[in-house]
């Protein structure tokens, strides 16, 4: 595998970095303090073609490969987790899932405006009593004529108050069938019976729009069923392969941010008559950040290359997400330590990095879930088969059957 950036990817990285430096980094500390999400950033990302970077041009996207999406996520999270999360949810969890599982009518109606950034997509799987255990869902969708009547609620939903379209998972069959009874639907915010509420007081990602969405007898047209009845669990797991990939790439960006801030401070701060970067234990923390950065990026790009080839990548993406997020959490902790008492103040960005670094260790598969997954692969208890529908190999607009 060749992980050298193409000329197009190098230009993309410079573009996103310049955007982040100009549009996000000067304001993010204030947004974080106020717990305020600024949605005006999203149309600006759309103007650069970044809301559909890896969606084929025929559906309104930029037609770039999946590692280009990783680069976008790296550079956005270098500024802050908030807007990487927005791209992860909109592109990774929603749009890429529509690309993989949607029929042509659904792609034209929902995917194309999302890839152009005209509409915003989100993802609704987690519930108050259903996180790692997807079969514990309580949401139901009962067919009545040409509609499904959707009832229930979802929690910890990114873009809860701002997204136009949601991929929502609910039981359409008896719950005794567990995973085989779950189906997926495309739900529009404007439908009667839909409501949302933001969650305040979060430990990190305070400038992100996260909360709950509610369904009170929402009428979902039959044509908004994604895939077939009972395929919801497979669709959700495929979506998580995409979402986890973007989260892992974002973690690489957070390690970059921690390293940049720490190196800068190492040259500015002196103790015992020399720069603190001259002290070996500080050097150890810097070295660990660099090692985590390089190893995480390789794991992410390996998963991305499998995506580019249209191959199943659940195992590789799980490993990348687990390790990159753990490395980012450790890098943020070390960055605060490098900054000493100043690291505990929002005068420097590293305290925000540490707060933000915890959520990715939990969402889209906890550290513990990924640990079990990797052990089961090694022990032979878990084996992945190629899904009947895969993301299109890069450069091939037709979904691999």
C-alpha positions as CSV (number, residue, x, y, z in Angstrom):
1,X,0.0,0.0,0.0
2,X,1.2,3.5,-0.8
3,X,0.1,6.0,1.8
4,X,1.8,9.0,0.2
5,X,-0.6,11.9,-0.4
6,X,-1.5,12.6,-4.0
7,X,-1.2,16.2,-5.3
8,X,-5.0,16.5,-5.0
9,X,-4.9,15.3,-1.3
10,X,-2.1,17.7,-0.5
11,X,-4.1,20.6,-1.9
12,X,-7.1,19.4,0.0
13,X,-5.2,19.3,3.3
14,X,-3.9,22.9,2.7
15,X,-7.4,24.1,1.9
16,X,-9.0,22.6,5.0
17,X,-6.1,23.7,7.2
18,X,-6.4,27.3,6.0
19,X,-10.1,27.2,6.5
20,X,-9.7,25.9,10.0
21,X,-7.1,28.5,10.9
22,X,-9.3,31.3,9.6
23,X,-12.9,30.3,10.4
24,X,-12.7,28.1,13.5
25,X,-9.6,28.5,15.6
26,X,-10.0,32.3,16.3
27,X,-13.5,31.7,17.7
28,X,-13.7,28.2,19.1
29,X,-12.6,29.1,22.6
30,X,-15.5,31.6,22.9
31,X,-18.0,29.2,21.4
32,X,-16.9,26.5,23.8
33,X,-17.2,28.8,26.8
34,X,-20.7,29.8,25.7
35,X,-21.8,26.3,24.7
36,X,-22.8,27.7,21.4
37,X,-23.0,25.9,18.0
38,X,-22.3,28.2,15.0
39,X,-24.2,26.6,12.0
40,X,-22.8,29.3,9.7
41,X,-19.6,27.2,9.4
42,X,-21.4,24.4,7.6
43,X,-22.4,26.3,4.4
44,X,-18.8,27.5,4.2
45,X,-17.7,23.9,4.3
46,X,-20.2,23.1,1.6
47,X,-18.8,25.9,-0.6
48,X,-15.5,24.1,-0.5
49,X,-17.1,20.8,-1.5
50,X,-16.3,19.2,1.9
51,X,-19.8,18.1,2.9
52,X,-19.8,15.4,0.2
53,X,-16.0,15.0,-0.3
54,X,-16.2,11.3,-1.0
55,X,-19.7,11.1,-2.6
56,X,-19.6,10.5,-6.4
57,X,-20.1,13.6,-8.6
58,X,-23.2,12.1,-10.1
59,X,-24.9,12.5,-6.6
60,X,-23.6,16.0,-6.0
61,X,-20.3,15.2,-4.2
62,X,-16.7,16.0,-4.9
63,X,-15.9,12.4,-6.0
64,X,-12.7,12.1,-4.0
65,X,-11.5,8.9,-2.3
66,X,-12.2,7.8,1.3
67,X,-8.7,8.8,2.6
68,X,-9.5,12.3,1.4
69,X,-12.4,12.2,3.8
70,X,-9.9,11.2,6.5
71,X,-7.8,14.2,5.7
72,X,-10.8,16.5,6.0
73,X,-11.6,15.0,9.4
74,X,-8.0,15.3,10.6
75,X,-7.7,19.0,9.7
76,X,-11.1,19.9,11.1
77,X,-10.4,18.2,14.4
78,X,-7.1,19.9,14.6
79,X,-9.2,23.0,15.1
80,X,-11.9,21.4,17.3
81,X,-14.0,18.3,17.6
82,X,-17.2,20.1,16.9
83,X,-17.1,20.5,13.2
84,X,-15.3,17.2,12.6
85,X,-18.3,15.7,14.4
86,X,-20.7,17.5,12.0
87,X,-18.9,16.1,9.0
88,X,-18.7,12.6,10.6
89,X,-22.4,12.5,11.2
90,X,-23.5,14.2,8.0
91,X,-21.1,12.4,5.6
92,X,-19.9,9.3,7.4
93,X,-23.0,8.1,9.2
94,X,-25.7,9.4,6.9
95,X,-24.7,10.2,3.4
96,X,-22.3,7.3,2.9
97,X,-25.0,5.0,4.3
98,X,-27.5,6.4,1.7
99,X,-24.9,5.8,-1.0
100,X,-24.4,2.2,0.1
101,X,-28.1,1.2,0.8
102,X,-30.3,3.8,-0.8
103,X,-32.3,3.2,-4.0
104,X,-32.0,5.7,-6.9
105,X,-35.0,7.7,-5.9
106,X,-33.7,8.0,-2.3
107,X,-30.3,9.1,-3.5
108,X,-31.7,11.8,-5.8
109,X,-34.1,13.1,-3.2
110,X,-31.9,12.9,-0.1
111,X,-28.2,12.1,-0.9
112,X,-27.7,14.7,-3.7
113,X,-28.8,17.8,-1.7
114,X,-26.8,16.5,1.3
115,X,-23.7,16.0,-0.8
116,X,-24.0,19.5,-2.1
117,X,-24.5,20.8,1.5
118,X,-28.0,22.1,0.7
119,X,-29.4,19.8,3.4
120,X,-27.9,18.4,6.5
121,X,-28.1,14.8,7.5
122,X,-27.9,13.1,11.0
123,X,-28.1,9.6,12.5
124,X,-30.5,8.2,15.2
125,X,-29.6,4.9,16.7
126,X,-28.7,5.4,20.4
127,X,-31.6,5.5,23.0
128,X,-31.6,6.1,26.7
129,X,-31.6,2.4,27.3
130,X,-29.9,1.2,24.1
131,X,-26.3,2.0,23.3
132,X,-23.8,-0.8,22.9
133,X,-26.8,-3.2,23.0
134,X,-28.7,-2.3,19.9
135,X,-31.3,-4.9,20.4
136,X,-32.5,-3.0,23.4
137,X,-34.2,-0.4,21.2
138,X,-37.6,0.7,22.2
139,X,-38.6,2.7,19.2
140,X,-41.2,1.1,16.9
141,X,-42.5,1.7,13.4
142,X,-45.8,0.0,12.7
143,X,-47.1,-0.2,9.1
144,X,-50.5,1.3,8.4
145,X,-51.3,1.5,4.7
146,X,-48.8,3.5,2.8
147,X,-47.0,4.7,6.0
148,X,-45.1,3.5,9.0
149,X,-46.2,5.1,12.3
150,X,-42.9,5.9,14.2
151,X,-42.8,6.3,18.0
152,X,-39.9,6.6,20.4
153,X,-36.9,8.7,21.1
154,X,-33.2,8.9,20.5
155,X,-30.5,10.5,22.6
156,X,-26.9,11.8,22.1
157,X,-27.8,12.8,18.6
158,X,-25.4,15.1,17.0
159,X,-27.0,18.0,14.9
160,X,-30.3,17.2,16.7
161,X,-31.6,20.8,16.3
162,X,-30.0,21.6,12.9
163,X,-30.2,18.5,10.7
164,X,-32.9,18.3,8.0
165,X,-32.8,14.5,7.5
166,X,-32.3,11.7,10.0
167,X,-31.5,8.0,9.6
168,X,-33.6,6.4,12.3
169,X,-33.7,2.8,13.5
170,X,-36.8,1.1,15.0
171,X,-38.4,-2.2,15.4
172,X,-40.9,-3.1,12.6
173,X,-41.2,-6.7,13.8
174,X,-41.6,-8.4,17.2
175,X,-38.8,-7.5,19.5
176,X,-38.3,-11.2,20.2
177,X,-36.5,-11.3,16.8
178,X,-33.9,-8.9,18.2
179,X,-31.5,-7.6,15.5
180,X,-33.6,-9.2,12.7
181,X,-36.6,-7.1,13.7
182,X,-35.0,-3.7,13.2
183,X,-35.5,-1.5,10.2
184,X,-34.0,1.8,9.0
185,X,-35.9,4.9,7.9
186,X,-35.2,8.3,6.4
187,X,-37.1,10.8,8.5
188,X,-37.6,14.5,7.8
189,X,-37.5,17.2,10.6
190,X,-40.6,19.0,9.3
191,X,-42.9,16.0,9.7
192,X,-45.6,16.3,12.3
193,X,-44.8,14.6,15.6
194,X,-41.0,15.2,15.3
195,X,-39.3,17.3,18.0
196,X,-35.8,17.8,19.4
197,X,-34.1,19.1,22.5
198,X,-30.4,20.0,23.0
199,X,-28.4,18.5,25.9
200,X,-26.6,21.1,28.0
201,X,-23.8,20.8,30.5
202,X,-21.6,18.4,28.5
203,X,-18.1,17.6,29.7
204,X,-16.6,18.3,26.3
205,X,-17.5,19.3,22.7
206,X,-19.5,22.0,24.3
207,X,-19.9,24.0,21.1
208,X,-21.5,21.0,19.4
209,X,-25.2,20.6,18.9
210,X,-26.0,17.4,20.7
211,X,-29.3,16.2,22.1
212,X,-32.5,14.2,21.9
213,X,-35.0,13.6,19.1
214,X,-38.6,12.4,19.7
215,X,-41.2,10.7,17.5
216,X,-44.9,11.0,18.4
217,X,-46.9,9.1,15.8
218,X,-44.7,10.3,13.0
219,X,-46.0,9.2,9.6
220,X,-43.1,7.9,7.6
221,X,-43.9,7.1,3.9
222,X,-43.2,3.5,2.9
223,X,-40.7,4.7,0.3
224,X,-38.6,6.1,3.1
225,X,-37.8,2.6,4.3
226,X,-34.0,2.2,3.7
227,X,-33.2,-1.2,2.4
228,X,-35.6,-4.0,3.3
229,X,-37.6,-4.6,6.5
230,X,-35.3,-6.3,9.0
231,X,-32.1,-5.0,7.5
232,X,-31.8,-2.2,9.9
233,X,-29.1,-3.8,12.1
234,X,-26.9,-4.5,9.1
235,X,-27.4,-1.0,7.8
236,X,-26.5,0.4,11.3
237,X,-23.3,-1.6,11.5
238,X,-22.3,-0.6,8.0
239,X,-23.0,3.0,8.9
240,X,-20.8,2.6,12.0
241,X,-17.9,1.3,9.9
242,X,-18.1,4.7,8.1
243,X,-18.6,6.8,11.2
244,X,-15.9,5.1,13.1
245,X,-13.5,5.7,10.3
246,X,-14.1,9.4,10.5
247,X,-13.9,9.4,14.3
248,X,-10.5,7.7,14.0
249,X,-9.3,10.2,11.5
250,X,-10.5,13.0,13.7
251,X,-8.5,11.5,16.6
252,X,-5.4,11.8,14.4
253,X,-6.1,15.5,14.0
254,X,-6.5,15.9,17.8
255,X,-3.1,14.3,18.4
256,X,-1.7,16.8,15.8
257,X,-3.3,19.7,17.7
258,X,-1.9,18.5,21.1
259,X,1.6,18.0,19.6
260,X,1.6,21.4,17.9
261,X,0.5,23.2,21.1
262,X,3.0,21.3,23.2
263,X,5.9,21.9,20.9
264,X,5.2,25.6,20.8
265,X,4.9,25.8,24.6
266,X,8.1,23.7,25.0
267,X,10.0,26.4,23.2
268,X,8.4,29.3,25.0
269,X,8.6,28.1,28.6
270,X,11.8,27.8,30.6
271,X,12.6,26.1,33.9
272,X,15.9,25.6,35.6
273,X,17.6,27.9,33.1
274,X,16.5,26.0,29.9
275,X,13.5,25.4,27.6
276,X,11.3,22.7,29.1
277,X,11.7,20.8,25.9
278,X,15.2,20.0,27.0
279,X,13.9,18.0,30.0
280,X,13.9,14.3,29.2
281,X,10.5,13.5,30.8
282,X,8.9,16.3,28.7
283,X,10.6,14.8,25.7
284,X,9.1,11.5,26.5
285,X,5.6,12.9,26.4
286,X,6.4,14.7,23.1
287,X,7.8,11.4,21.7
288,X,4.7,9.5,22.7
289,X,2.5,12.0,20.9
290,X,4.5,11.6,17.8
291,X,4.4,7.8,18.0
292,X,0.6,7.9,18.5
293,X,0.2,10.3,15.6
294,X,2.1,8.1,13.2
295,X,0.6,4.8,14.2
296,X,-2.9,6.1,14.3
297,X,-2.6,7.7,10.8
298,X,-1.3,4.4,9.4
299,X,-4.2,2.4,10.9
300,X,-6.7,5.0,9.5
301,X,-5.3,5.0,6.0
302,X,-5.2,1.2,5.9
303,X,-8.9,1.1,6.6
304,X,-9.4,3.9,4.1
305,X,-7.6,1.9,1.4
306,X,-9.9,-1.1,2.0
307,X,-12.8,1.3,1.6
308,X,-11.3,2.6,-1.7
309,X,-11.2,-1.0,-2.9
310,X,-14.8,-1.7,-1.9
311,X,-13.8,-4.3,0.7
312,X,-15.3,-5.0,4.1
313,X,-13.2,-3.2,6.7
314,X,-15.0,-3.7,10.0
315,X,-12.0,-5.2,11.8
316,X,-9.5,-2.7,10.5
317,X,-11.8,0.3,11.2
318,X,-12.5,-0.9,14.7
319,X,-8.8,-1.2,15.5
320,X,-8.1,2.3,14.1
321,X,-11.0,3.8,16.0
322,X,-10.0,2.2,19.3
323,X,-6.3,2.9,19.1
324,X,-6.5,6.4,17.6
325,X,-9.0,7.6,20.2
326,X,-7.0,6.1,23.1
327,X,-3.8,7.8,21.7
328,X,-5.7,11.1,21.4
329,X,-7.0,10.9,24.9
330,X,-3.4,10.2,26.2
331,X,-1.9,12.9,24.0
332,X,-4.4,15.4,25.4
333,X,-3.6,14.4,29.0
334,X,0.1,14.7,28.3
335,X,-0.4,18.1,26.6
336,X,-2.0,19.4,29.8
337,X,0.9,18.0,31.8
338,X,3.4,19.7,29.5
339,X,1.6,23.0,30.0
340,X,1.6,22.6,33.8
341,X,-0.9,24.8,35.7
342,X,-1.6,26.8,32.5
343,X,-2.9,23.6,30.9
344,X,-5.7,23.7,33.5
345,X,-6.9,27.0,32.2
346,X,-8.7,27.8,29.0
347,X,-6.0,30.4,28.3
348,X,-4.5,27.6,26.3
349,X,-6.4,25.1,24.1
350,X,-5.1,21.9,25.6
351,X,-7.7,21.8,28.4
352,X,-10.4,21.8,25.7
353,X,-8.6,19.1,23.9
354,X,-8.6,16.9,27.0
355,X,-12.3,17.5,27.6
356,X,-13.1,16.8,24.0
357,X,-10.9,13.7,23.8
358,X,-13.1,11.6,26.2
359,X,-16.3,11.5,24.1
360,X,-14.7,9.6,21.1
361,X,-13.5,6.9,23.4
362,X,-17.1,6.3,24.3
363,X,-19.3,6.9,21.2
364,X,-19.5,4.8,18.1
365,X,-18.4,1.8,20.0
366,X,-16.8,2.1,23.4
367,X,-13.2,1.2,24.1
368,X,-14.5,-1.9,25.8
369,X,-16.6,-2.9,22.8
370,X,-13.7,-2.6,20.4
371,X,-11.4,-4.5,22.7
372,X,-13.8,-7.4,22.7
373,X,-14.2,-7.2,19.0
374,X,-10.5,-7.4,18.3
375,X,-10.0,-10.3,20.8
376,X,-12.9,-12.2,19.1
377,X,-11.3,-11.7,15.7
378,X,-8.0,-13.1,16.9
379,X,-9.6,-16.0,18.7
380,X,-11.7,-16.9,15.7
381,X,-15.1,-16.2,17.4
382,X,-15.9,-13.4,15.0
383,X,-15.6,-13.4,11.2
384,X,-16.9,-10.8,8.8
385,X,-18.6,-11.7,5.5
386,X,-18.8,-9.2,2.7
387,X,-22.1,-7.4,3.0
388,X,-24.6,-7.8,0.2
389,X,-24.3,-4.1,-0.4
390,X,-20.9,-2.4,0.0
391,X,-19.7,1.2,-0.5
392,X,-18.7,1.6,-4.1
393,X,-15.0,1.2,-4.7
394,X,-13.5,4.6,-5.3
395,X,-13.9,5.7,-8.9
396,X,-16.8,3.3,-9.4
397,X,-20.2,4.9,-9.1
398,X,-22.0,1.7,-9.0
399,X,-22.5,0.0,-5.6
400,X,-20.7,-3.4,-5.4
401,X,-23.3,-6.1,-5.1
